[in-house]
Amino acid sequence: LIPRRRVAVLQLSSPCFFAANMTRATLAYEETPLSAAALKQYRGSVLLYCNGKRHEIAAADAQMTLLEWLRSEGYTGTKLGCGEGGCGACTVVLSSRGDGSEVRHSAVNACLMPVCAADWCMVTTVEGIGSSRRGEVHPIQERLAALHGSQCGFCTPGIVMALYAALRTSPDMRAEELTEKLDGNLCRCTGYRPILDAAASLCIRGDGGSGCCGGGGGENGGGGNGCGSGNTGCGGGGGAGGCAASLPSDCKLLPDGDVVSSTASKLAKHTTPYAATDAAESEPALPEELLAWPPPPLHIPAAPRRPTAWWSPTSLQELLALKASLGERGRIVTGASEVTIEARYKRRSADAYLSPSRVPQLVACEDGAKGLTLGACAPLSDVEALCEAAGRARPGCEGEAARACATMLRWFASTQIRNVASLGGNIATASPISDMIPTLLACGASLTAASEARGERTVPLAGFVTGYRRVALEPDEVIVSFFVPHCAPLEFVRPYKQARRREDDISIVSCALRVRLEPAQREGRGVWVVSDAALAYGGLAPTAVLAVKTADKLRGCTWDAAAVDALLPAVMSELAVPHDAPGGQPEYRTALAGSFLFKFFVATSASLATVAPVGSPPPPL
């Protein structure tokens, strides 16, 4: 293997050809950014286990997806649906020591993930957990079949594997939590009620002996698990909002002679949760070979029919050296949710893909005294978990920024995407409808970029996005991390997102709004005054924007309904969407800018009642 800045393969058709190219090959070897000693550490083949079988792929194609490889190897249970990570039919489970600690089981979209990104992982497909042909059906498969959760069956393998990943991670997961893990799976014919019923039947129910099925109280008995009164008790009664624990196992509901199928009656017949099954105790462990961490770095050179090379370095120094050598010809790849789609539909490729998922500085996340440090290439699921924990640890205004980030990430794409996608990728693509750019803008976030030649530099996010899909990042630079400062006392941040559906959808308009309030006396009465404000919006312009003029008017204003009503026309005027703007709906999108501001006023006013010091002015509402 001859490492070069631009890889070419010598076709040794004759001794003369070989001799003529030896000088070129020698010079090419000398100009590689990595030393000979460093190159010796690199492996030349992808190693993965699939359903317990070891595979070593010596000539892996960096542009081949994991799904394409699986089906070429006969693992045809995994399906190709949308090809864009939106339907979940291709879901498989990736198990690895991704951060060097405990083994993680993650649901991923095989239609987007490059097969090279599955290196040093255990891949589990629907065939791997059970098959009727072998007479070994997994409890998840059995329960979906028994409760009629499959009709055409095309989406079923992905649903099975999404549930499998969640239950392997948390065998005692509650039904409402498990339902959230299906946010990346679409079903076009069966309908979701039987699927959610099957999921709920695999969960621990109740509060450990109350007899409640553990519903959350919402529509149809709390999101699909049958109880109409939360975790403290149940309404029973045998209807769709009742609790399965109150029904005999052979109950039949026959009002007016019609058979009625209810969540409660179904759950009454399936009372064994996944945690109590034999499968939960005998799931396959990660092969011992894959427990070694970090794995040796990986380099798959390009070839005539494989025009893109793959690099997986394990140090920031080597990553920066590669980026300095390749520049824009080397693309950073983490979740590949955009890179794969561009390669497939826009024929846009690169000379090399650089995978930074094993560089410690780029995946580390920390809740510090002054703020959150978020690795640019850490999976969004890790970022979300850290933000949730930081928000709980700081229940007052100090945790507002962390909770805002966690809230927006909950509605970011799907579980499968969040398990592999990164904050750095989302910000660097500079999409005008990015969910996270407005949130980080409002929080006053900054980022650290690094290059081999100039070292590290800090850039405020407000100056990072310079135009449509353009950022202030040099070709040899890599985003290392983001810093999100904790909020000050009486500072509030709220994110909002309007999409065509609640989950797994892009924004029509997204925003994050922040105000810092302080008590004051005006006209002989106590009021709240805005001392600082930031209003960040996405989906209204070619880039995410700050409503600077409106924020300036807001500073110093009394925080009350009259002031906000007066500012609504101002923000809609400042951010008015032109009638010929891409995406259409200009009046609706413009109106959302004002609607979100009013919604923010109501939310922060309600929060003041719980966080304001004793003796403060009353809340505006």
Secondary structure, DSSP 8 states (H G I E B T S, - for coil): ----SS-------SHHHHHHHHHHHHHHHHT-SS-HHHHHT-BSSEEEEETTEEEEETT--TT-BHHHHHHHTT-TTS--SSSSSSS-TTEEEEEE-TTSSS-EEEEEETTTSBGGGGTTEEEE-HHHH-BTTTTB--HHHHHHHHTT--SS-SSHHHHHHHHHHHHHH-TT--HHHHHHTTTT---SSS-HHHHHHHHHHTS--TTSSS------SSHHHHTTS--SSTTS----SSSTTS-GGGS-TT----GGG-----HHHHHHH----GGGSHHHHH-----GGGGSSS---EEE--BTTB--EEEE-SSHHHHHHHHHHHGGGEEE-SS-TTHHHHHHHS----SEEE--TT-HHHH-EEE-SSEEEEETTSBHHHHHHHHHHHHHH-TTGGGHHHHHHHHHHHTSS-HHHHTT-BHHHHHHTT-TT-SHHHHHHHTT-EEEEEETTTEEEEEEGGGTEEETTEES--TT-EEEEEEEE---TTEEEEEEEEESSSSS--EEEEEEEEEEEEEEEETTEEEEEEEEEEEEEESSSSS-EE-HHHHHHHTTSB-SHHHHHHHHHHHHHHT---TT-TTS-HHHHHHHHHHHHHHHHHHHHHHHHHHS-TT------
